Amino acid sequence: MYRIPPGTVHAPEFREGLDWIGTPPVRLSDLRGRIVVLDFWTYG
C-alpha cells in the first residue's frame, strides 16, 4: 500500500458555494484514503 510521507503538503478544502455537476458537494477530507482524480476546467 502506498503511504504519503509525513510532512507532505495536502490540498486545501474546496470553498463553499461552488457549483457541482453530477454529484452532491463533497469535502476532500471525506475522500481521505481513496484514490481521487480531480478534473478542473473553465470556459475561456
PDB file of N, CA, C and O in Angstrom:
ATOM      1  N   MET A   1       0.836  -1.173   0.000  1.00  0.00           N
ATOM      2  CA  MET A   1       0.000   0.000   0.000  1.00  0.00           C
ATOM      3  C   MET A   1       0.889   1.248   0.000  1.00  0.00           C
ATOM      4  O   MET A   1       1.880   1.309   0.727  1.00  0.00           O
ATOM      5  N   TYR A   2       0.535   2.221  -0.804  1.00  0.00           N
ATOM      6  CA  TYR A   2       1.288   3.474  -0.883  1.00  0.00           C
ATOM      7  C   TYR A   2       0.882   4.386   0.266  1.00  0.00           C
ATOM      8  O   TYR A   2      -0.305   4.548   0.548  1.00  0.00           O
ATOM      9  N   ARG A   3       1.856   4.971   0.916  1.00  0.00           N
ATOM     10  CA  ARG A   3       1.580   5.908   2.011  1.00  0.00           C
ATOM     11  C   ARG A   3       2.243   7.245   1.705  1.00  0.00           C
ATOM     12  O   ARG A   3       3.359   7.293   1.189  1.00  0.00           O
ATOM     13  N   ILE A   4       1.549   8.317   2.027  1.00  0.00           N
ATOM     14  CA  ILE A   4       2.095   9.657   1.839  1.00  0.00           C
ATOM     15  C   ILE A   4       3.097   9.921   2.951  1.00  0.00           C
ATOM     16  O   ILE A   4       2.787   9.709   4.123  1.00  0.00           O
ATOM     17  N   PRO A   5       4.305  10.385   2.598  1.00  0.00           N
ATOM     18  CA  PRO A   5       5.328  10.640   3.614  1.00  0.00           C
ATOM     19  C   PRO A   5       4.880  11.716   4.610  1.00  0.00           C
ATOM     20  O   PRO A   5       4.158  12.640   4.236  1.00  0.00           O
ATOM     21  N   PRO A   6       5.300  11.604   5.859  1.00  0.00           N
ATOM     22  CA  PRO A   6       4.977  12.633   6.855  1.00  0.00           C
ATOM     23  C   PRO A   6       5.492  13.999   6.412  1.00  0.00           C
ATOM     24  O   PRO A   6       6.552  14.099   5.794  1.00  0.00           O
ATOM     25  N   GLY A   7       4.749  15.030   6.723  1.00  0.00           N
ATOM     26  CA  GLY A   7       5.156  16.389   6.377  1.00  0.00           C
ATOM     27  C   GLY A   7       4.772  16.812   4.978  1.00  0.00           C
ATOM     28  O   GLY A   7       5.088  17.928   4.564  1.00  0.00           O
ATOM     29  N   THR A   8       4.091  15.938   4.232  1.00  0.00           N
ATOM     30  CA  THR A   8       3.670  16.271   2.873  1.00  0.00           C
ATOM     31  C   THR A   8       2.556  17.318   2.925  1.00  0.00           C
ATOM     32  O   THR A   8       1.691  17.267   3.800  1.00  0.00           O
ATOM     33  N   VAL A   9       2.580  18.258   1.995  1.00  0.00           N
ATOM     34  CA  VAL A   9       1.554  19.302   1.933  1.00  0.00           C
ATOM     35  C   VAL A   9       0.307  18.713   1.282  1.00  0.00           C
ATOM     36  O   VAL A   9       0.397  18.040   0.255  1.00  0.00           O
ATOM     37  N   HIS A  10      -0.854  18.965   1.880  1.00  0.00           N
ATOM     38  CA  HIS A  10      -2.116  18.457   1.365  1.00  0.00           C
ATOM     39  C   HIS A  10      -2.893  19.571   0.673  1.00  0.00           C
ATOM     40  O   HIS A  10      -2.681  20.753   0.946  1.00  0.00           O
ATOM     41  N   ALA A  11      -3.787  19.186  -0.220  1.00  0.00           N
ATOM     42  CA  ALA A  11      -4.625  20.155  -0.930  1.00  0.00           C
ATOM     43  C   ALA A  11      -5.585  20.825   0.049  1.00  0.00           C
ATOM     44  O   ALA A  11      -6.058  20.184   0.988  1.00  0.00           O
ATOM     45  N   PRO A  12      -5.876  22.112  -0.162  1.00  0.00           N
ATOM     46  CA  PRO A  12      -6.859  22.790   0.701  1.00  0.00           C
ATOM     47  C   PRO A  12      -8.274  22.318   0.373  1.00  0.00           C
ATOM     48  O   PRO A  12      -8.525  21.809  -0.719  1.00  0.00           O
ATOM     49  N   GLU A  13      -9.186  22.488   1.309  1.00  0.00           N
ATOM     50  CA  GLU A  13     -10.586  22.141   1.069  1.00  0.00           C
ATOM     51  C   GLU A  13     -11.169  23.058  -0.011  1.00  0.00           C
ATOM     52  O   GLU A  13     -10.698  24.176  -0.218  1.00  0.00           O
ATOM     53  N   PHE A  14     -12.205  22.560  -0.693  1.00  0.00           N
ATOM     54  CA  PHE A  14     -12.929  23.393  -1.654  1.00  0.00           C
ATOM     55  C   PHE A  14     -13.691  24.462  -0.889  1.00  0.00           C
ATOM     56  O   PHE A  14     -14.155  24.213   0.223  1.00  0.00           O
ATOM     57  N   ARG A  15     -13.824  25.641  -1.467  1.00  0.00           N
ATOM     58  CA  ARG A  15     -14.566  26.707  -0.792  1.00  0.00           C
ATOM     59  C   ARG A  15     -16.069  26.450  -0.924  1.00  0.00           C
ATOM     60  O   ARG A  15     -16.517  25.746  -1.829  1.00  0.00           O
ATOM     61  N   GLU A  16     -16.815  27.020  -0.025  1.00  0.00           N
ATOM     62  CA  GLU A  16     -18.273  26.874  -0.016  1.00  0.00           C
ATOM     63  C   GLU A  16     -18.876  27.589  -1.219  1.00  0.00           C
ATOM     64  O   GLU A  16     -18.320  28.574  -1.704  1.00  0.00           O
ATOM     65  N   GLY A  17     -20.018  27.089  -1.704  1.00  0.00           N
ATOM     66  CA  GLY A  17     -20.751  27.763  -2.767  1.00  0.00           C
ATOM     67  C   GLY A  17     -20.326  27.409  -4.183  1.00  0.00           C
ATOM     68  O   GLY A  17     -20.796  28.037  -5.131  1.00  0.00           O
ATOM     69  N   LEU A  18     -19.446  26.414  -4.359  1.00  0.00           N
ATOM     70  CA  LEU A  18     -19.047  26.016  -5.707  1.00  0.00           C
ATOM     71  C   LEU A  18     -20.174  25.255  -6.383  1.00  0.00           C
ATOM     72  O   LEU A  18     -20.985  24.618  -5.709  1.00  0.00           O
ATOM     73  N   ASP A  19     -20.234  25.316  -7.726  1.00  0.00           N
ATOM     74  CA  ASP A  19     -21.207  24.545  -8.490  1.00  0.00           C
ATOM     75  C   ASP A  19     -20.649  23.153  -8.744  1.00  0.00           C
ATOM     76  O   ASP A  19     -19.510  23.012  -9.189  1.00  0.00           O
ATOM     77  N   TRP A  20     -21.442  22.126  -8.466  1.00  0.00           N
ATOM     78  CA  TRP A  20     -21.047  20.736  -8.671  1.00  0.00           C
ATOM     79  C   TRP A  20     -21.911  20.155  -9.778  1.00  0.00           C
ATOM     80  O   TRP A  20     -23.110  20.429  -9.835  1.00  0.00           O
ATOM     81  N   ILE A  21     -21.319  19.357 -10.657  1.00  0.00           N
ATOM     82  CA  ILE A  21     -22.035  18.731 -11.766  1.00  0.00           C
ATOM     83  C   ILE A  21     -22.036  17.231 -11.554  1.00  0.00           C
ATOM     84  O   ILE A  21     -20.975  16.612 -11.476  1.00  0.00           O
ATOM     85  N   GLY A  22     -23.231  16.633 -11.458  1.00  0.00           N
ATOM     86  CA  GLY A  22     -23.351  15.186 -11.383  1.00  0.00           C
ATOM     87  C   GLY A  22     -23.085  14.566 -10.034  1.00  0.00           C
ATOM     88  O   GLY A  22     -23.050  13.340  -9.924  1.00  0.00           O
ATOM     89  N   THR A  23     -22.896  15.360  -9.010  1.00  0.00           N
ATOM     90  CA  THR A  23     -22.647  14.832  -7.668  1.00  0.00           C
ATOM     91  C   THR A  23     -23.005  15.897  -6.641  1.00  0.00           C
ATOM     92  O   THR A  23     -22.886  17.090  -6.921  1.00  0.00           O
ATOM     93  N   PRO A  24     -23.434  15.489  -5.473  1.00  0.00           N
ATOM     94  CA  PRO A  24     -23.610  16.494  -4.418  1.00  0.00           C
ATOM     95  C   PRO A  24     -22.232  17.003  -3.968  1.00  0.00           C
ATOM     96  O   PRO A  24     -21.228  16.325  -4.188  1.00  0.00           O
ATOM     97  N   PRO A  25     -22.173  18.172  -3.347  1.00  0.00           N
ATOM     98  CA  PRO A  25     -20.878  18.691  -2.890  1.00  0.00           C
ATOM     99  C   PRO A  25     -20.163  17.701  -1.971  1.00  0.00           C
ATOM    100  O   PRO A  25     -20.787  17.032  -1.147  1.00  0.00           O
ATOM    101  N   VAL A  26     -18.845  17.624  -2.132  1.00  0.00           N
ATOM    102  CA  VAL A  26     -18.025  16.761  -1.280  1.00  0.00           C
ATOM    103  C   VAL A  26     -16.904  17.583  -0.665  1.00  0.00           C
ATOM    104  O   VAL A  26     -16.584  18.674  -1.136  1.00  0.00           O
ATOM    105  N   ARG A  27     -16.323  17.048   0.379  1.00  0.00           N
ATOM    106  CA  ARG A  27     -15.153  17.659   1.007  1.00  0.00           C
ATOM    107  C   ARG A  27     -13.977  16.728   0.765  1.00  0.00           C
ATOM    108  O   ARG A  27     -14.139  15.508   0.756  1.00  0.00           O
ATOM    109  N   LEU A  28     -12.810  17.289   0.572  1.00  0.00           N
ATOM    110  CA  LEU A  28     -11.629  16.457   0.361  1.00  0.00           C
ATOM    111  C   LEU A  28     -11.359  15.561   1.558  1.00  0.00           C
ATOM    112  O   LEU A  28     -10.871  14.442   1.401  1.00  0.00           O
ATOM    113  N   SER A  29     -11.673  16.044   2.750  1.00  0.00           N
ATOM    114  CA  SER A  29     -11.449  15.220   3.945  1.00  0.00           C
ATOM    115  C   SER A  29     -12.323  13.963   3.939  1.00  0.00           C
ATOM    116  O   SER A  29     -11.953  12.957   4.545  1.00  0.00           O
ATOM    117  N   ASP A  30     -13.483  14.006   3.260  1.00  0.00           N
ATOM    118  CA  ASP A  30     -14.338  12.819   3.150  1.00  0.00           C
ATOM    119  C   ASP A  30     -13.729  11.759   2.240  1.00  0.00           C
ATOM    120  O   ASP A  30     -14.126  10.595   2.292  1.00  0.00           O
ATOM    121  N   LEU A  31     -12.774  12.150   1.413  1.00  0.00           N
ATOM    122  CA  LEU A  31     -12.166  11.239   0.444  1.00  0.00           C
ATOM    123  C   LEU A  31     -10.821  10.686   0.915  1.00  0.00           C
ATOM    124  O   LEU A  31     -10.152   9.974   0.166  1.00  0.00           O
ATOM    125  N   ARG A  32     -10.426  10.997   2.121  1.00  0.00           N
ATOM    126  CA  ARG A  32      -9.138  10.540   2.650  1.00  0.00           C
ATOM    127  C   ARG A  32      -9.030   9.019   2.566  1.00  0.00           C
ATOM    128  O   ARG A  32      -9.955   8.298   2.942  1.00  0.00           O
ATOM    129  N   GLY A  33      -7.897   8.546   2.071  1.00  0.00           N
ATOM    130  CA  GLY A  33      -7.656   7.113   1.947  1.00  0.00           C
ATOM    131  C   GLY A  33      -8.110   6.530   0.620  1.00  0.00           C
ATOM    132  O   GLY A  33      -7.952   5.331   0.386  1.00  0.00           O
ATOM    133  N   ARG A  34      -8.671   7.356  -0.252  1.00  0.00           N
ATOM    134  CA  ARG A  34      -9.139   6.895  -1.564  1.00  0.00           C
ATOM    135  C   ARG A  34      -8.295   7.528  -2.665  1.00  0.00           C
ATOM    136  O   ARG A  34      -7.687   8.579  -2.468  1.00  0.00           O
ATOM    137  N   ILE A  35      -8.266   6.888  -3.805  1.00  0.00           N
ATOM    138  CA  ILE A  35      -7.613   7.469  -4.977  1.00  0.00           C
ATOM    139  C   ILE A  35      -8.619   8.404  -5.630  1.00  0.00           C
ATOM    140  O   ILE A  35      -9.754   8.013  -5.903  1.00  0.00           O
ATOM    141  N   VAL A  36      -8.199   9.646  -5.880  1.00  0.00           N
ATOM    142  CA  VAL A  36      -9.106  10.674  -6.392  1.00  0.00           C
ATOM    143  C   VAL A  36      -8.475  11.340  -7.607  1.00  0.00           C
ATOM    144  O   VAL A  36      -7.289  11.672  -7.596  1.00  0.00           O
ATOM    145  N   VAL A  37      -9.270  11.535  -8.655  1.00  0.00           N
ATOM    146  CA  VAL A  37      -8.842  12.288  -9.834  1.00  0.00           C
ATOM    147  C   VAL A  37      -9.702  13.540  -9.884  1.00  0.00           C
ATOM    148  O   VAL A  37     -10.930  13.449  -9.906  1.00  0.00           O
ATOM    149  N   LEU A  38      -9.068  14.714  -9.902  1.00  0.00           N
ATOM    150  CA  LEU A  38      -9.782  15.981  -9.991  1.00  0.00           C
ATOM    151  C   LEU A  38      -9.625  16.540 -11.396  1.00  0.00           C
ATOM    152  O   LEU A  38      -8.509  16.627 -11.908  1.00  0.00           O
ATOM    153  N   ASP A  39     -10.718  16.913 -12.016  1.00  0.00           N
ATOM    154  CA  ASP A  39     -10.711  17.476 -13.368  1.00  0.00           C
ATOM    155  C   ASP A  39     -11.216  18.905 -13.292  1.00  0.00           C
ATOM    156  O   ASP A  39     -12.411  19.133 -13.103  1.00  0.00           O
ATOM    157  N   PHE A  40     -10.315  19.873 -13.438  1.00  0.00           N
ATOM    158  CA  PHE A  40     -10.677  21.281 -13.380  1.00  0.00           C
ATOM    159  C   PHE A  40     -10.776  21.831 -14.789  1.00  0.00           C
ATOM    160  O   PHE A  40      -9.912  21.567 -15.625  1.00  0.00           O
ATOM    161  N   TRP A  41     -11.836  22.603 -15.059  1.00  0.00           N
ATOM    162  CA  TRP A  41     -11.978  23.235 -16.359  1.00  0.00           C
ATOM    163  C   TRP A  41     -12.784  24.507 -16.206  1.00  0.00           C
ATOM    164  O   TRP A  41     -13.471  24.713 -15.205  1.00  0.00           O
ATOM    165  N   THR A  42     -12.689  25.358 -17.220  1.00  0.00           N
ATOM    166  CA  THR A  42     -13.422  26.618 -17.231  1.00  0.00           C
ATOM    167  C   THR A  42     -13.656  27.026 -18.676  1.00  0.00           C
ATOM    168  O   THR A  42     -12.988  26.546 -19.592  1.00  0.00           O
ATOM    169  N   TYR A  43     -14.599  27.902 -18.855  1.00  0.00           N
ATOM    170  CA  TYR A  43     -14.819  28.470 -20.193  1.00  0.00           C
ATOM    171  C   TYR A  43     -13.792  29.560 -20.389  1.00  0.00           C
ATOM    172  O   TYR A  43     -13.502  30.322 -19.466  1.00  0.00           O
ATOM    173  N   GLY A  44     -13.241  29.637 -21.584  1.00  0.00           N
ATOM    174  CA  GLY A  44     -12.242  30.678 -21.774  1.00  0.00           C
ATOM    175  C   GLY A  44     -12.201  31.233 -23.161  1.00  0.00           C
ATOM    176  O   GLY A  44     -11.397  32.120 -23.448  1.00  0.00           O
TER     177      GLY A  44
END
